[in-house]
Each structure stands twice: as structure tokens, then as C-alpha cells.
Amino acid sequence: MTRFFTAIAAMLLAVPAGAAELNDEYEAIGTMTVTLDGEVMELVIAYDIEDEEAYAEQKMIMGSSLSVNALGQTVGEDGSPGRPMVQVTLLEQGGEMRMLSAEIYDDQGYDAPLAMGADGGEGTLTAFEMTEDNVMTATVEGTFLRLTNYMDEPRVADGAEPVAATISYEAELAPLE
């Protein structure tokens, strides 16, 4: 089984850091470094200029809890963000920011991500800072588990083994509205 996860890490690293730059339709608003099973992957957090959509945002949920979501992606040869991609969601609970979930979407698609959080492996937010000008930095550490049937009734895939991971990222967020 270890060979399977080493193969996952090798696939994730198939696109070397800096292989391509974002095209003129996107702007980088952050970076994400993912260490998965000892292998390092550098991702970009983008802003879609035409659609005016940031791939990292903060928002209030039910008027009282802050949620911060970030999506780091590789950059394809055409300069567009692509796969693999890593999504991390943080949620303020009891006045403290915590990791809610993290997912890696790779060649197995949306229905079989590697997951950390309620449906997958264990994870902890080990560092978090938000500056006055909305620059957020965070580090999540834990383990991912491969899921199956994620879009319907998620469960850990048969034979899934924990994969150690550290996710560190920084992004410039739009202010809360």
C-alpha cells in the first residue's frame, strides 16, 4: 500500500513548480506548499480576473462565524489553474480558528479525493494569522485518507492508508462585506 501512496505523491509532483505561469486571465493572490508523504508540491492561489472570482475568500456564516476557504492549484501549460488542486476550509469556532476540512482533487476526480477532516483523516490547524490588510497565513498538519462516493455518501476507500501531510499557505483576501 505504501507504493500506492508514493505513486500518488509522484503523480502530484509530475508538474514541476514554476513549469508554467498564470496567463493574463488570472492573477496570483497567494501560494500554497503541500508536503504529501515527504514530497513537496508548490501551488498557486488564483484570482479569475474576468469572472471576478478569488480562489481564496473569507465570509461570515450565520452572521457569527468566520469561514476562510483557499484553493491551491497547479498551473497548466496554457496558464490556467488545474489539477491536482488542494482545498482547505477553516472555521472559527468558540472564538478560535480551526481546520474544518482539506481535500486533494487529483486524477481520481471529485468523487474520490484524498480528505482530511470529518470524512477522512485527522488534521489540525497549527498556525493561523490574519493581518489588518487581510493577508492570511495558515498551516495545517495531519493525515489524508482516500475517500470514495464523496459526492453522495462519503466513506473511506477500502484499503486506504493514512498519508502524512503539511499544508502551508498565504493569500490576500478581499475584506469582509
C-alpha positions in Angstrom: 0.0 0.0 0.0 2.9 2.4 0.7 3.9 2.1 -3.0 0.4 3.3 -3.9 0.7 6.5 -1.9 4.3 7.1 -3.2 2.8 6.8 -6.7 0.2 9.4 -5.7 2.9 11.8 -4.5 4.9 11.2 -7.7 1.8 12.0 -9.8 1.1 15.2 -7.8 4.7 16.3 -8.5 4.5 15.5 -12.2 4.1 19.2 -12.9 7.2 20.8 -11.6 7.0 24.1 -9.6 7.3 27.1 -12.0 6.6 24.9 -15.1 4.1 27.5 -16.2 2.9 30.9 -15.2 -0.7 32.1 -14.9 -2.0 33.6 -18.2 -3.5 37.1 -18.4 -6.9 35.9 -17.3 -5.6 35.2 -13.8 -3.6 36.9 -11.1 -1.8 35.1 -8.2 -3.2 36.2 -4.8 -1.4 33.6 -2.8 0.8 30.5 -2.7 0.4 27.0 -1.1 3.0 24.5 -0.3 1.9 20.9 0.2 4.1 18.2 1.7 2.5 14.9 1.0 4.2 11.7 2.1 7.5 13.6 2.2 7.2 15.1 -1.3 6.7 18.8 -1.8 4.3 20.4 -4.3 4.1 24.2 -4.9 0.7 25.6 -5.9 -0.8 29.0 -6.7 -4.0 30.5 -5.3 -5.5 32.5 -8.2 -7.9 35.3 -8.9 -10.0 34.9 -12.1 -10.0 38.5 -13.5 -12.8 38.1 -16.0 -15.2 36.4 -13.6 -14.0 38.5 -10.6 -13.7 35.3 -8.5 -11.0 34.7 -5.9 -9.9 31.2 -5.1 -9.4 32.2 -1.5 -12.1 34.1 0.4 -13.4 34.9 3.9 -17.0 35.2 4.8 -19.3 35.2 7.8 -21.5 32.2 8.2 -24.8 32.6 10.0 -23.6 36.1 11.0 -21.3 35.0 13.7 -18.6 32.5 12.5 -15.8 33.4 10.1 -15.0 30.9 7.4 -11.9 31.0 5.3 -11.5 28.8 2.2 -8.5 28.6 -0.1 -7.9 26.6 -3.3 -4.3 26.0 -4.4 -3.8 24.6 -7.9 -1.1 23.7 -10.3 -0.7 25.8 -13.4 -1.2 24.1 -16.8 0.9 24.8 -19.9 -1.9 27.2 -21.1 -1.5 29.2 -17.9 -4.9 28.1 -16.5 -5.2 26.7 -12.9 -5.7 23.0 -13.0 -5.3 19.7 -11.2 -4.1 18.5 -8.9 -5.7 21.0 -6.5 -5.9 21.3 -2.8 -8.7 22.9 -1.0 -8.6 23.9 2.7 -11.5 25.2 4.7 -11.1 26.9 8.1 -13.9 27.8 10.5 -13.9 30.0 13.6 -15.5 28.0 16.5 -15.6 29.3 20.0 -13.5 32.3 19.1 -10.7 30.1 17.7 -9.9 29.3 14.1 -9.9 25.5 13.4 -9.4 23.3 10.3 -12.7 22.1 9.1 -11.6 20.1 6.1 -8.9 19.7 3.4 -9.2 17.8 0.1 -6.8 16.9 -2.7 -8.5 16.5 -6.0 -6.2 14.6 -8.4 -6.7 12.3 -11.3 -9.3 10.3 -9.3 -11.8 13.1 -9.6 -14.2 14.8 -7.3 -15.8 11.5 -6.1 -12.6 10.1 -4.7 -10.4 12.8 -3.2 -7.8 12.5 -0.5 -9.5 14.0 2.5 -8.7 15.4 5.9 -11.4 16.3 8.3 -14.8 14.8 9.3 -15.0 12.3 6.4 -11.3 11.5 6.1 -8.0 11.6 8.1 -7.2 13.7 11.1 -5.9 17.3 10.8 -5.1 20.3 12.9 -4.6 24.0 12.2 -1.1 24.5 13.7 -0.7 28.2 12.7 -3.0 31.0 11.7 -2.6 34.7 11.3 -4.7 37.4 9.6 -3.2 40.8 9.2 -5.2 44.1 9.3 -4.9 44.3 5.5 -6.4 40.8 5.1 -3.3 38.7 4.3 -3.9 35.3 5.8 -1.2 32.7 6.6 -2.0 29.2 7.8 -0.5 25.8 8.3 -2.5 22.5 8.6 -0.8 19.3 9.6 -2.3 15.8 9.7 -3.1 12.8 7.5 -5.2 12.3 4.4 -7.3 9.3 3.6 -8.6 8.4 0.2 -12.4 8.5 0.1 -15.0 7.0 -2.3 -18.5 8.0 -3.1 -17.6 11.6 -1.9 -20.4 13.4 -3.8 -23.2 11.1 -2.4 -22.3 9.2 0.8 -18.6 9.6 1.5 -16.7 6.8 3.1 -13.0 5.8 3.4 -12.0 3.7 0.4 -11.2 0.0 1.0 -7.6 -0.4 1.9 -6.9 3.3 2.3 -3.8 4.1 4.4 -3.1 7.5 6.1 -0.9 9.8 4.1 1.1 12.4 6.2 0.7 15.9 5.0 1.5 19.5 5.9 -0.2 22.4 4.0 1.2 25.9 4.4 -0.3 28.8 2.6 -0.6 32.6 2.3 -3.3 34.5 0.5 -4.5 38.1 0.2 -8.2 38.1 0.9 -10.9 40.6 0.0 -12.3 42.4 3.1 -15.5 41.1 4.6 -18.5 42.8 3.2 
